[in-house]
């Protein structure tokens, strides 16, 4: 949904601020920065700048790409003899975990997140400079909003690299990189300080706070940090060494994760939608399930690149076969790149599914009936565009156009030498070095615009959804946190959650719940492995799977991965960053490569 939360005129405020004290001026009608900051509307627009870099998050050259393609849920296969989606072998290295410190997305994520965090610090400095121009309430509200957003930029950087130049001041970070446990401690301290005072979303203020950081998001980010604390290298002995321990921190990491999830749940701000796909629709701003989103503009009037990264949501175009552009009548090409690693879809396997070989998954007639009828999966029939139901993963035929019985003829030579073969997408992958155009299931949960109104996706991109909160609480309890799993599973929301997964079979709540339990077992008896599988089904390509696998110790077990050393849970610091590092009095660089990557 296109929504502007600041204007370029007010954006100039922060740039002119240092010059405003150079001369004592007589004001002949032009308001000063101080005058403008007395108006809350101007403060809102000033603060709105902090979300600009967020729009680069979901690009394949950005944070989304690093999270998705390196996890078991995604792969980018070079096709057409390596002419499409090769990029000098970049995607192959991501697929196999053989990346190095010169990877494009590795560089772009560092630059985008650091830039976003620096801008937040600049806005904080402006708020502090003109604090007296605002009411105490206005100052506290917007300072918290910016500090939480800064925490998210640093979270992305931290999640990828571990050792980062964390700073809370608008100045160049010149000291050594913070160690992971120290970054974690600063993020937790900042979020715990701000979360209680953040805006609590309700129906009256939901629209006004849409796309902005709120209490729900602050607690959700805290829950992620607590749940993953051990995976980040944190122990009770190495945290809060250089920052005051928050008074809220009591008990274990998992106790605190449960507490943060409960703060979200008990606020009553969010609920589970009856229709899973409504959260990813073109006009999804009405979703009460999305805690925090990137507000999209599918038009081109604010189109910008940051290096290779673009500020537009184009994931659906990256995944669908070339022929889907013609079937859906989209303005932008569909690029036939990203798909699922075949083994990932086994989380949707039917209870009576036969044993199949890897070759069988290249032939849909052998796979028919292999998957259950969970709407989030590929479905049992594999009918593609001929299906009258929506499935979360696309497998099957691609028709020439909606209503046509003819299939789109693929333009490229395929394995048997024929040209113009009818397009039928299958689950299997023939060769990760040079894949077939039909290889791999395509994620299908984002609605595509068929009216050519928007070039890019108008669908607002969820950063955190309410199901993630419920599943984090369940997992934290299973890992020893206080509470019972039944406190989640017995709720009305979780009943709706289970039932909606089988809406293609029944609209009856009880019947849908029964089907869910038949396929996946009673959630009251789930193990940690069951929760991991469920997170994969529910949160595919939503930028959490890589960290989930690291937390479970499974990041090295991914299909096609050849580098399995422990250091791979971090990405190497980009070569370009280390080259520009300051040096100490002995001529040694202040910033050093992550241990284990030194000899790249």
RODO-2510 file (C-alpha; in nm, 4 decimals, decimal comma):
residues 600
     n   res          X          Y          Z
     1     x     0,0000     0,0000     0,0000
     2     x     0,1429     0,3344    -0,1006
     3     x     0,1720     0,5568     0,2022
     4     x     0,4013     0,8548     0,2473
     5     x     0,5110     0,9261     0,6022
     6     x     0,7485     1,2095     0,5312
     7     x     0,8216     1,4671     0,2642
     8     x     1,1455     1,5780     0,1069
     9     x     1,0928     1,9312     0,2311
    10     x     1,0929     1,8253     0,5924
    11     x     1,3719     1,5752     0,5220
    12     x     1,5950     1,8768     0,4721
    13     x     1,5531     1,9681     0,8389
    14     x     1,8187     1,7321     0,9630
    15     x     2,0650     1,8444     0,6997
    16     x     2,0368     2,2103     0,7820
    17     x     2,0378     2,1664     1,1596
    18     x     2,4135     2,2180     1,2163
    19     x     2,4070     2,5430     1,0178
    20     x     2,1223     2,6985     1,2126
    21     x     2,3505     2,8259     1,4876
    22     x     2,6149     2,9795     1,2636
    23     x     2,4549     3,3243     1,2561
    24     x     2,2060     3,5056     1,4706
    25     x     1,9296     3,5676     1,2237
    26     x     1,6213     3,7797     1,2276
    27     x     1,3290     3,5631     1,1225
    28     x     1,1325     3,7440     0,8499
    29     x     0,8755     3,4706     0,8029
    30     x     1,0715     3,1536     0,7269
    31     x     1,0308     2,9157     1,0203
    32     x     1,3456     2,7891     1,1884
    33     x     1,4069     2,4233     1,2574
    34     x     1,3243     2,4923     1,6217
    35     x     0,9917     2,6495     1,5223
    36     x     0,9071     2,3569     1,2979
    37     x     0,9857     2,1031     1,5670
    38     x     0,7145     2,2514     1,7892
    39     x     0,4612     2,1019     1,5463
    40     x     0,4092     1,7292     1,5990
    41     x     0,3215     1,6803     1,2324
    42     x     0,6684     1,7989     1,1389
    43     x     0,8235     1,5699     1,3995
    44     x     0,6322     1,2762     1,2516
    45     x     0,7610     1,3541     0,9036
    46     x     1,1123     1,4071     1,0333
    47     x     1,1066     1,0681     1,2059
    48     x     0,9516     0,9078     0,8980
    49     x     1,2865     0,9240     0,7212
    50     x     1,4130     0,6310     0,9264
    51     x     1,2046     0,3842     0,7224
    52     x     1,3585     0,4661     0,3842
    53     x     1,6376     0,2061     0,4062
    54     x     1,3939    -0,0546     0,5354
    55     x     1,2610    -0,0847     0,1812
    56     x     1,5861    -0,2473     0,0680
    57     x     1,5408    -0,5316     0,3182
    58     x     1,3423    -0,7686     0,0987
    59     x     1,5548    -0,7594    -0,2143
    60     x     1,7416    -1,0658    -0,3383
    61     x     2,0625    -0,8605    -0,3214
    62     x     1,9737    -0,7637     0,0356
    63     x     1,8915    -0,9134     0,3746
    64     x     1,6098    -1,1274     0,2348
    65     x     1,8455    -1,2891    -0,0141
    66     x     2,1058    -1,3754     0,2480
    67     x     1,8442    -1,5262     0,4783
    68     x     1,6467    -1,7221     0,2204
    69     x     1,8892    -1,8639    -0,0316
    70     x     2,1317    -1,9861     0,2345
    71     x     1,8547    -2,1692     0,4232
    72     x     1,6818    -2,4949     0,3286
    73     x     1,3705    -2,3108     0,2087
    74     x     1,5271    -2,1480    -0,0976
    75     x     1,7758    -2,1875    -0,3780
    76     x     1,8620    -1,9843    -0,6864
    77     x     1,9405    -2,2090    -0,9802
    78     x     2,1333    -2,0812    -1,2843
    79     x     1,9319    -2,1716    -1,5938
    80     x     1,9634    -2,1632    -1,9720
    81     x     2,3196    -2,2910    -1,9804
    82     x     2,4135    -2,0600    -1,6954
    83     x     2,3097    -1,7479    -1,8867
    84     x     2,0299    -1,6679    -1,6413
    85     x     2,0922    -1,6305    -1,2667
    86     x     2,4632    -1,7047    -1,2757
    87     x     2,6146    -1,3688    -1,1800
    88     x     2,9681    -1,4993    -1,1843
    89     x     2,8815    -1,7989    -0,9699
    90     x     2,7444    -1,5843    -0,6863
    91     x     2,4206    -1,7802    -0,6402
    92     x     2,5991    -2,1157    -0,6550
    93     x     2,8229    -2,0027    -0,3696
    94     x     2,5187    -1,8977    -0,1659
    95     x     2,3419    -2,2253    -0,2433
    96     x     2,6373    -2,4344    -0,1269
    97     x     2,7637    -2,2115     0,1597
    98     x     3,0943    -2,1514    -0,0187
    99     x     3,0635    -1,7710    -0,0161
   100     x     3,3538    -1,5393     0,0436
   101     x     3,3992    -1,1797     0,1582
   102     x     3,3415    -1,0345    -0,1888
   103     x     2,9770    -1,1421    -0,2233
   104     x     2,7543    -0,8637    -0,3530
   105     x     2,4662    -0,9123    -0,1106
   106     x     2,7089    -0,9394     0,1800
   107     x     2,8415    -0,5947     0,0902
   108     x     2,4981    -0,4447     0,0245
   109     x     2,3485    -0,5637     0,3552
   110     x     2,6379    -0,4105     0,5474
   111     x     2,6071    -0,0771     0,3668
   112     x     2,2269    -0,0511     0,3786
   113     x     2,1908    -0,1385     0,7463
   114     x     2,4771     0,0802     0,8616
   115     x     2,3343     0,3687     0,6599
   116     x     1,9910     0,3146     0,8162
   117     x     2,1327     0,3018     1,1692
   118     x     2,3421     0,6158     1,1114
   119     x     2,0352     0,8040     0,9902
   120     x     1,8485     0,6951     1,3034
   121     x     2,1322     0,8329     1,5162
   122     x     2,1185     1,1567     1,3199
   123     x     1,7442     1,1885     1,3831
   124     x     1,7982     1,1107     1,7529
   125     x     2,0551     1,3897     1,7697
   126     x     1,8047     1,6290     1,6144
   127     x     1,5338     1,5243     1,8594
   128     x     1,7739     1,5774     2,1481
   129     x     1,8859     1,9158     2,0124
   130     x     1,5299     2,0431     1,9895
   131     x     1,3902     1,8528     2,2854
   132     x     1,2718     2,1759     2,4506
   133     x     1,0609     2,2584     2,1446
   134     x     0,8468     1,9488     2,1981
   135     x     0,6222     1,8330     2,4761
   136     x     0,7694     1,5658     2,6989
   137     x     0,5223     1,3101     2,5643
   138     x     0,5985     1,3851     2,1981
   139     x     0,9729     1,3704     2,2562
   140     x     0,9558     1,0380     2,4441
   141     x     0,7245     0,8765     2,1888
   142     x     0,9318     0,9571     1,8829
   143     x     1,2671     0,9010     2,0478
   144     x     1,1487     0,5481     2,1322
   145     x     1,0258     0,4925     1,7777
   146     x     1,3641     0,5850     1,6325
   147     x     1,5687     0,3876     1,8867
   148     x     1,3637     0,0734     1,8172
   149     x     1,4076     0,1182     1,4421
   150     x     1,7811     0,1661     1,4915
   151     x     1,7794    -0,1589     1,6868
   152     x     1,6226    -0,3379     1,3917
   153     x     1,8828    -0,2107     1,1467
   154     x     2,1551    -0,3241     1,3838
   155     x     1,9694    -0,6536     1,4362
   156     x     1,9901    -0,7277     1,0628
   157     x     2,3605    -0,6431     1,0609
   158     x     2,4194    -0,8432     1,3793
   159     x     2,2196    -1,1424     1,2555
   160     x     2,4401    -1,1622     0,9480
   161     x     2,7863    -1,0714     1,0776
   162     x     2,7905    -1,1027     1,4574
   163     x     3,0782    -0,8588     1,5103
   164     x     2,9611    -0,5129     1,4047
   165     x     3,0338    -0,1385     1,4591
   166     x     2,7468    -0,0799     1,7006
   167     x     2,7053     0,2843     1,8041
   168     x     2,4347     0,4979     1,9598
   169     x     2,5928     0,8299     1,8618
   170     x     2,5875     1,0258     1,5370
   171     x     2,9578     0,9952     1,4770
   172     x     3,1940     0,7635     1,2982
   173     x     3,2477     0,4346     1,4776
   174     x     3,6247     0,4203     1,5237
   175     x     3,6732     0,1587     1,7918
   176     x     3,7020    -0,2185     1,7519
   177     x     3,3979    -0,4119     1,6368
   178     x     3,1618    -0,5140     1,9168
   179     x     3,1591    -0,8867     1,9921
   180     x     2,8263    -1,0667     1,9363
   181     x     2,7322    -1,0969     2,3034
   182     x     2,7953    -0,7239     2,3528
   183     x     2,5832    -0,6286     2,0509
   184     x     2,3089    -0,8552     2,1834
   185     x     2,3285    -0,6874     2,5253
   186     x     2,2986    -0,3357     2,3833
   187     x     2,0049    -0,4300     2,1604
   188     x     1,8213    -0,5974     2,4488
   189     x     1,8877    -0,3054     2,6842
   190     x     1,7594    -0,0520     2,4292
   191     x     1,4475    -0,2505     2,3465
   192     x     1,3646    -0,3289     2,7106
   193     x     1,4002     0,0411     2,7919
   194     x     1,1669     0,1508     2,5141
   195     x     0,9118    -0,1303     2,4781
   196     x     0,6938    -0,0445     2,7822
   197     x     0,6519     0,3136     2,6584
   198     x     0,5846     0,2390     2,2912
   199     x     0,2449     0,2825     2,1284
   200     x     0,0130    -0,0128     2,1898
   201     x    -0,1811    -0,0784     1,8722
   202     x    -0,5603    -0,0920     1,8830
   203     x    -0,8379    -0,0493     1,6289
   204     x    -0,8530     0,3241     1,6887
   205     x    -0,4846     0,3929     1,6209
   206     x    -0,3921     0,1021     1,3943
   207     x    -0,3964     0,3054     1,0726
   208     x    -0,1965     0,5937     1,2230
   209     x     0,0778     0,3546     1,3376
   210     x     0,0804     0,1341     1,0310
   211     x     0,4322     0,0673     0,9069
   212     x     0,5884     0,2212     1,2187
   213     x     0,7614     0,0616     1,5142
   214     x     0,5245    -0,0044     1,8030
   215     x     0,5255    -0,1905     2,1317
   216     x     0,4270    -0,5143     1,9606
   217     x     0,7242    -0,5004     1,7269
   218     x     0,9661    -0,4035     2,0065
   219     x     0,8607    -0,7058     2,2124
   220     x     0,8698    -0,9340     1,9072
   221     x     1,2268    -0,8287     1,8311
   222     x     1,3157    -0,8861     2,1949
   223     x     1,1586    -1,2321     2,1796
   224     x     1,3755    -1,3149     1,8771
   225     x     1,6867    -1,1972     2,0563
   226     x     1,6069    -1,4028     2,3665
   227     x     1,5104    -1,7156     2,1720
   228     x     1,8314    -1,6985     1,9692
   229     x     2,0608    -1,5802     2,2494
   230     x     2,2534    -1,9063     2,2729
   231     x     2,2873    -1,9207     1,8934
   232     x     2,4376    -1,5724     1,9084
   233     x     2,6994    -1,6995     2,1555
   234     x     2,5421    -1,5485     2,4670
   235     x     2,5710    -1,7025     2,8118
   236     x     2,4662    -1,5728     3,1513
   237     x     2,8315    -1,4892     3,2190
   238     x     2,9168    -1,2856     2,9082
   239     x     2,6146    -1,0562     2,8667
   240     x     2,5581    -0,7021     2,9968
   241     x     2,9300    -0,6414     3,0500
   242     x     2,9273    -0,2915     2,9018
   243     x     2,5651    -0,1890     2,9438
   244     x     2,3332    -0,1889     3,2436
   245     x     2,1279    -0,5034     3,2827
   246     x     1,7568    -0,4265     3,2294
   247     x     1,5456    -0,4734     3,5379
   248     x     1,2962    -0,6758     3,3306
   249     x     1,5583    -0,9426     3,2649
   250     x     1,4743    -1,2162     3,5126
   251     x     1,5268    -1,5892     3,4794
   252     x     1,6535    -1,7674     3,1682
   253     x     1,6657    -1,6474     2,8078
   254     x     1,3584    -1,8612     2,7413
   255     x     1,1666    -1,7206     3,0389
   256     x     1,2243    -1,3756     2,8944
   257     x     1,1179    -1,4855     2,5474
   258     x     0,7899    -1,6129     2,6932
   259     x     0,7433    -1,2857     2,8839
   260     x     0,7875    -1,0770     2,5701
   261     x     0,5504    -1,2976     2,3689
   262     x     0,2930    -1,2727     2,6488
   263     x     0,3173    -0,8944     2,6438
   264     x     0,2167    -0,9038     2,2776
   265     x    -0,0544    -1,1657     2,3222
   266     x    -0,2099    -1,0028     2,6292
   267     x    -0,2256    -0,6602     2,4630
   268     x    -0,5014    -0,7907     2,2349
   269     x    -0,3665    -0,5883     1,9435
   270     x    -0,3309    -0,8756     1,6970
   271     x    -0,5282    -1,1770     1,5819
   272     x    -0,5069    -1,4625     1,3334
   273     x    -0,6802    -1,4086     0,9994
   274     x    -0,9233    -1,6702     0,8696
   275     x    -0,7477    -1,6645     0,5321
   276     x    -0,3715    -1,7242     0,5302
   277     x    -0,3249    -1,5499     0,1953
   278     x    -0,4992    -1,2305     0,3054
   279     x    -0,1769    -1,1348     0,4840
   280     x     0,0027    -1,1244     0,1482
   281     x    -0,2721    -0,9750    -0,0698
   282     x    -0,2172    -0,6639    -0,2790
   283     x    -0,4183    -0,4618    -0,0308
   284     x    -0,3191    -0,6272     0,2968
   285     x    -0,3089    -0,3197     0,5184
   286     x    -0,6216    -0,4443     0,6964
   287     x    -0,4413    -0,7480     0,8360
   288     x    -0,4453    -0,7658     1,2168
   289     x    -0,1835    -1,0384     1,1939
   290     x     0,1025    -0,8242     1,0646
   291     x     0,2843    -0,6587     1,3553
   292     x     0,5277    -0,4615     1,1425
   293     x     0,5459    -0,4261     0,7663
   294     x     0,7426    -0,2547     0,4950
   295     x     0,4883    -0,0210     0,3379
   296     x     0,5178    -0,0786    -0,0336
   297     x     0,4637     0,1472    -0,3317
   298     x     0,4189    -0,0690    -0,6394
   299     x     0,4435     0,2339    -0,8672
   300     x     0,7716     0,3733    -0,9952
   301     x     0,7613     0,7288    -0,8609
   302     x     0,9931     0,6488    -0,5690
   303     x     1,2070     0,3830    -0,7370
   304     x     1,5657     0,3856    -0,6115
   305     x     1,8693     0,1587    -0,6138
   306     x     2,1256     0,1349    -0,3330
   307     x     2,4113    -0,0358    -0,5113
   308     x     2,2529    -0,3520    -0,6477
   309     x     1,9631    -0,3424    -0,4013
   310     x     1,6265    -0,2002    -0,5074
   311     x     1,3631    -0,0480    -0,2799
   312     x     1,0797    -0,2458    -0,4404
   313     x     0,9236    -0,5800    -0,3455
   314     x     0,9889    -0,8151    -0,6365
   315     x     1,0162    -1,1576    -0,4721
   316     x     0,7163    -1,3006    -0,6660
   317     x     0,8724    -1,1885    -0,9935
   318     x     1,2037    -1,3507    -0,8997
   319     x     1,0469    -1,6906    -0,8417
   320     x     0,7787    -1,7458    -1,1059
   321     x     0,8515    -1,8928    -1,4476
   322     x     0,8763    -1,6571    -1,7446
   323     x     0,5324    -1,7699    -1,8648
   324     x     0,3561    -1,6414    -1,5518
   325     x     0,4008    -1,2869    -1,6796
   326     x     0,1696    -1,3711    -1,9679
   327     x    -0,0728    -1,5758    -1,7628
   328     x    -0,1096    -1,3012    -1,5000
   329     x    -0,0639    -1,0083    -1,7404
   330     x     0,1932    -0,8481    -1,5124
   331     x     0,3728    -0,5303    -1,6115
   332     x     0,7096    -0,6595    -1,4873
   333     x     0,8812    -0,9693    -1,6231
   334     x     0,8774    -1,2863    -1,4178
   335     x     1,2403    -1,3977    -1,3917
   336     x     1,2357    -1,7727    -1,3203
   337     x     1,5060    -1,7748    -1,0552
   338     x     1,4325    -1,8640    -0,6941
   339     x     1,2598    -2,1837    -0,5896
   340     x     1,2447    -2,4321    -0,3019
   341     x     1,5123    -2,6887    -0,2316
   342     x     1,3200    -3,0117    -0,3079
   343     x     1,3619    -3,1721     0,0351
   344     x     1,2179    -2,8653     0,2114
   345     x     0,8675    -2,9438     0,0871
   346     x     0,8692    -3,2741     0,2759
   347     x     0,7279    -3,0764     0,5694
   348     x     0,4001    -3,0968     0,3717
   349     x     0,4295    -3,4697     0,2996
   350     x     0,1061    -3,6680     0,3273
   351     x     0,0946    -3,9366     0,5941
   352     x     0,0584    -4,2135     0,3327
   353     x     0,3097    -4,0654     0,0860
   354     x     0,5170    -4,3298    -0,0971
   355     x     0,8956    -4,3322    -0,0916
   356     x     1,0281    -4,1453    -0,3959
   357     x     1,3707    -4,1015    -0,5495
   358     x     1,5200    -3,7619    -0,6401
   359     x     1,4493    -3,8352    -1,0064
   360     x     1,0798    -3,8955    -0,9320
   361     x     1,0388    -3,5300    -0,8318
   362     x     1,1123    -3,4285    -1,1918
   363     x     0,7901    -3,6031    -1,3005
   364     x     0,4685    -3,4655    -1,1519
   365     x     0,2737    -3,7821    -1,2362
   366     x     0,4888    -3,9679    -0,9821
   367     x     0,4520    -3,6978    -0,7180
   368     x     0,0742    -3,6544    -0,7408
   369     x    -0,0765    -3,7204    -0,3960
   370     x     0,2605    -3,6975    -0,2241
   371     x     0,1722    -3,3727    -0,0432
   372     x    -0,1188    -3,3068     0,1913
   373     x    -0,3874    -3,0426     0,1416
   374     x    -0,2410    -2,7722     0,3667
   375     x    -0,3010    -2,4493     0,1717
   376     x     0,0525    -2,3332     0,2552
   377     x     0,2048    -2,6249     0,0612
   378     x     0,1964    -2,7304    -0,3058
   379     x    -0,1247    -2,9325    -0,2611
   380     x    -0,1855    -3,2932    -0,3640
   381     x    -0,2925    -3,2462    -0,7278
   382     x    -0,0099    -3,0275    -0,8694
   383     x    -0,2355    -2,8589    -1,1231
   384     x    -0,0612    -2,5221    -1,1428
   385     x    -0,2710    -2,2497    -1,3040
   386     x    -0,5436    -2,5029    -1,3820
   387     x    -0,6225    -2,5405    -1,0124
   388     x    -0,9319    -2,3655    -0,8799
   389     x    -0,7612    -2,3383    -0,5386
   390     x    -0,4693    -2,1322    -0,4185
   391     x    -0,1642    -2,3118    -0,2852
   392     x     0,1354    -2,1605    -0,1123
   393     x     0,3835    -2,3302    -0,3453
   394     x     0,3281    -2,3414    -0,7214
   395     x     0,3832    -2,6752    -0,8935
   396     x     0,2237    -2,7776    -1,2233
   397     x     0,1337    -2,6290    -1,5558
   398     x     0,1460    -2,2678    -1,6670
   399     x    -0,1313    -2,1775    -1,9098
   400     x    -0,0880    -1,9133    -2,1802
   401     x    -0,3450    -1,6887    -2,0204
   402     x    -0,6221    -1,7029    -1,7637
   403     x    -0,9047    -1,9149    -1,9025
   404     x    -0,6898    -2,0670    -2,1771
   405     x    -0,6501    -2,4441    -2,2032
   406     x    -0,3211    -2,4081    -2,3901
   407     x     0,0038    -2,4157    -2,1972
   408     x     0,2733    -2,1526    -2,2266
   409     x     0,5478    -2,2805    -2,4566
   410     x     0,8867    -2,2443    -2,2966
   411     x     1,1203    -2,0737    -2,5409
   412     x     1,4397    -2,2506    -2,4410
   413     x     1,5828    -2,5858    -2,5435
   414     x     1,5173    -2,8481    -2,2778
   415     x     1,6774    -3,1839    -2,1986
   416     x     1,5273    -3,3845    -2,4842
   417     x     1,6252    -3,1256    -2,7434
   418     x     1,2727    -3,0044    -2,8226
   419     x     1,2034    -2,6337    -2,8411
   420     x     0,8851    -2,4741    -2,7192
   421     x     0,7889    -2,7420    -2,4690
   422     x     0,4714    -2,6813    -2,2640
   423     x     0,5660    -2,5344    -1,9284
   424     x     0,5071    -2,7642    -1,6318
   425     x     0,6890    -2,6764    -1,3080
   426     x     0,8141    -2,9701    -1,1020
   427     x     0,9615    -2,9966    -0,7525
   428     x     1,2930    -3,1576    -0,8428
   429     x     1,6122    -2,9880    -0,9569
   430     x     1,8133    -3,1450    -1,2360
   431     x     2,1433    -2,9685    -1,1720
   432     x     2,2219    -2,6815    -0,9367
   433     x     2,4970    -2,5617    -1,1726
   434     x     2,2672    -2,5437    -1,4737
   435     x     1,9051    -2,6062    -1,3911
   436     x     1,6105    -2,6712    -1,6154
   437     x     1,3653    -2,3859    -1,6641
   438     x     1,0955    -2,5989    -1,5011
   439     x     1,2983    -2,6951    -1,1927
   440     x     1,1768    -2,6168    -0,8433
   441     x     0,8506    -2,5241    -0,6690
   442     x     0,7827    -2,1486    -0,6683
   443     x     0,6526    -1,9624    -0,3655
   444     x     0,3029    -1,8489    -0,4495
   445     x     0,1632    -1,6691    -0,1443
   446     x     0,2048    -1,3111    -0,2668
   447     x    -0,0832    -1,1991    -0,4868
   448     x     0,0241    -1,0695    -0,8281
   449     x    -0,1449    -0,7664    -0,9840
   450     x    -0,3252    -0,8755    -1,3018
   451     x    -0,4480    -0,5269    -1,3945
   452     x    -0,1102    -0,3697    -1,4822
   453     x    -0,1784    -0,0976    -1,2282
   454     x     0,1495    -0,1593    -1,0480
   455     x     0,4886    -0,2457    -1,1923
   456     x     0,6172    -0,3827    -0,8627
   457     x     0,4365    -0,5421    -0,5686
   458     x     0,1899    -0,3211    -0,3862
   459     x     0,1556    -0,5911    -0,1174
   460     x     0,3050    -0,4633     0,2083
   461     x     0,5824    -0,6985     0,3214
   462     x     0,5477    -0,8403     0,6745
   463     x     0,8577    -0,8188     0,8920
   464     x     0,6849    -0,9888     1,1865
   465     x     0,3525    -1,1724     1,1893
   466     x     0,1509    -1,2823     1,4901
   467     x     0,1925    -1,6581     1,4195
   468     x     0,5667    -1,6098     1,4678
   469     x     0,4949    -1,4801     1,8186
   470     x     0,2783    -1,7816     1,9058
   471     x     0,5345    -2,0270     1,7709
   472     x     0,8227    -1,8514     1,9482
   473     x     0,6353    -1,8823     2,2767
   474     x     0,5709    -2,2532     2,2200
   475     x     0,9352    -2,3179     2,1376
   476     x     1,0641    -2,1161     2,4338
   477     x     0,8425    -2,3196     2,6675
   478     x     0,9646    -2,6461     2,5153
   479     x     1,3205    -2,5245     2,5735
   480     x     1,2477    -2,4713     2,9435
   481     x     1,0730    -2,1351     2,9615
   482     x     0,7937    -2,0779     3,2107
   483     x     0,4409    -2,1731     3,1104
   484     x     0,2570    -2,4462     2,9266
   485     x     0,2229    -2,5099     2,5539
   486     x    -0,1528    -2,5453     2,6045
   487     x    -0,1703    -2,1750     2,6944
   488     x    -0,1003    -2,1171     2,3240
   489     x    -0,2771    -2,4107     2,1630
   490     x    -0,6046    -2,3689     2,3539
   491     x    -0,6498    -2,0086     2,2431
   492     x    -0,9110    -1,9066     1,9879
   493     x    -0,6373    -1,7653     1,7676
   494     x    -0,4476    -2,0919     1,7528
   495     x    -0,7661    -2,2818     1,6719
   496     x    -0,8211    -2,0433     1,3805
   497     x    -0,4574    -2,0844     1,2848
   498     x    -0,4903    -2,4611     1,2573
   499     x    -0,8229    -2,4559     1,0777
   500     x    -0,7267    -2,2042     0,8118
   501     x    -0,4480    -2,4315     0,6895
   502     x    -0,7129    -2,6649     0,5483
   503     x    -0,9658    -2,4139     0,4162
   504     x    -0,9511    -2,5772     0,0730
   505     x    -1,1102    -2,8831     0,2357
   506     x    -1,3506    -2,7289     0,4843
   507     x    -1,4601    -2,3941     0,6230
   508     x    -1,5711    -2,5563     0,9489
   509     x    -1,3431    -2,4659     1,2387
   510     x    -1,3574    -2,7991     1,4187
   511     x    -1,3148    -3,0000     1,1008
   512     x    -1,0139    -2,7873     0,9993
   513     x    -0,8532    -2,8335     1,3405
   514     x    -0,9061    -3,2088     1,3144
   515     x    -0,7376    -3,2175     0,9720
   516     x    -0,4433    -3,0195     1,1060
   517     x    -0,3951    -3,2630     1,3922
   518     x    -0,4361    -3,5592     1,1598
   519     x    -0,1522    -3,4286     0,9404
   520     x     0,0854    -3,2873     1,2003
   521     x    -0,0156    -3,4381     1,5343
   522     x    -0,1675    -3,2659     1,8351
   523     x     0,0336    -2,9463     1,9022
   524     x     0,0005    -3,0147     2,2758
   525     x     0,2373    -3,3072     2,2242
   526     x     0,4745    -3,1440     1,9776
   527     x     0,8491    -3,1731     2,0145
   528     x     1,0996    -2,9033     1,9235
   529     x     1,1393    -3,0702     1,5829
   530     x     0,7662    -3,0356     1,5234
   531     x     0,7827    -2,6634     1,6002
   532     x     1,0710    -2,6192     1,3564
   533     x     0,8713    -2,7909     1,0824
   534     x     0,5700    -2,5760     1,1571
   535     x     0,7770    -2,2596     1,1439
   536     x     0,8942    -2,3704     0,7997
   537     x     0,5377    -2,4236     0,6804
   538     x     0,4034    -2,0968     0,8164
   539     x     0,6933    -1,8547     0,7665
   540     x     0,8452    -1,9592     0,4341
   541     x     1,0648    -1,6864     0,2837
   542     x     0,9859    -1,4448     0,5679
   543     x     1,3513    -1,4021     0,6711
   544     x     1,3554    -1,6237     0,9804
   545     x     1,4519    -1,9688     0,8521
   546     x     1,8313    -1,9250     0,8445
   547     x     1,8366    -1,8191     1,2092
   548     x     1,5929    -2,1007     1,2970
   549     x     1,8286    -2,3599     1,1472
   550     x     2,1296    -2,2110     1,3257
   551     x     1,9387    -2,2228     1,6552
   552     x     1,8549    -2,5892     1,5966
   553     x     2,2091    -2,6793     1,4895
   554     x     2,0921    -2,7769     1,1400
   555     x     2,2437    -2,5036     0,9245
   556     x     2,5122    -2,7382     0,7931
   557     x     2,2633    -3,0155     0,7095
   558     x     2,0956    -2,8325     0,4210
   559     x     2,0547    -3,0030     0,0846
   560     x     2,3434    -2,9189    -0,1574
   561     x     2,5532    -2,7523     0,1160
   562     x     2,9215    -2,8472     0,1028
   563     x     3,0797    -2,6089     0,3565
   564     x     2,9632    -2,7110     0,7022
   565     x     3,2136    -2,5424     0,9354
   566     x     3,0799    -2,3536     1,2364
   567     x     3,1959    -2,0137     1,1125
   568     x     2,9350    -2,0325     0,8352
   569     x     2,6676    -1,9265     1,0840
   570     x     2,8110    -1,5789     1,0222
   571     x     2,8889    -1,4102     0,6935
   572     x     3,2385    -1,2690     0,6474
   573     x     3,2850    -0,8951     0,6846
   574     x     3,2937    -0,7511     0,3321
   575     x     3,6334    -0,6983     0,1763
   576     x     3,5461    -0,3374     0,0886
   577     x     3,4690    -0,2632     0,4559
   578     x     3,7944    -0,4050     0,5892
   579     x     3,9921    -0,2208     0,3211
   580     x     3,8617     0,1104     0,4554
   581     x     3,9167     0,0292     0,8218
   582     x     4,0986     0,2826     1,0369
   583     x     4,4338     0,1816     1,1787
   584     x     4,5629     0,2038     1,5353
   585     x     4,8837     0,3721     1,6536
   586     x     5,0802     0,0641     1,5493
   587     x     4,9433     0,0656     1,1958
   588     x     4,7138    -0,2323     1,2510
   589     x     4,3585    -0,2231     1,1176
   590     x     4,1008    -0,1628     1,3895
   591     x     3,8405    -0,3817     1,2201
   592     x     3,9436    -0,7408     1,1630
   593     x     3,7856    -1,0313     0,9808
   594     x     3,5631    -1,2775     1,1657
   595     x     3,7772    -1,5623     1,3055
   596     x     3,7665    -1,8521     1,0600
   597     x     3,7436    -1,6293     0,7530
   598     x     4,0893    -1,4692     0,7812
   599     x     4,2441    -1,6585     0,4894
   600     x     3,9783    -1,5932     0,2265
***
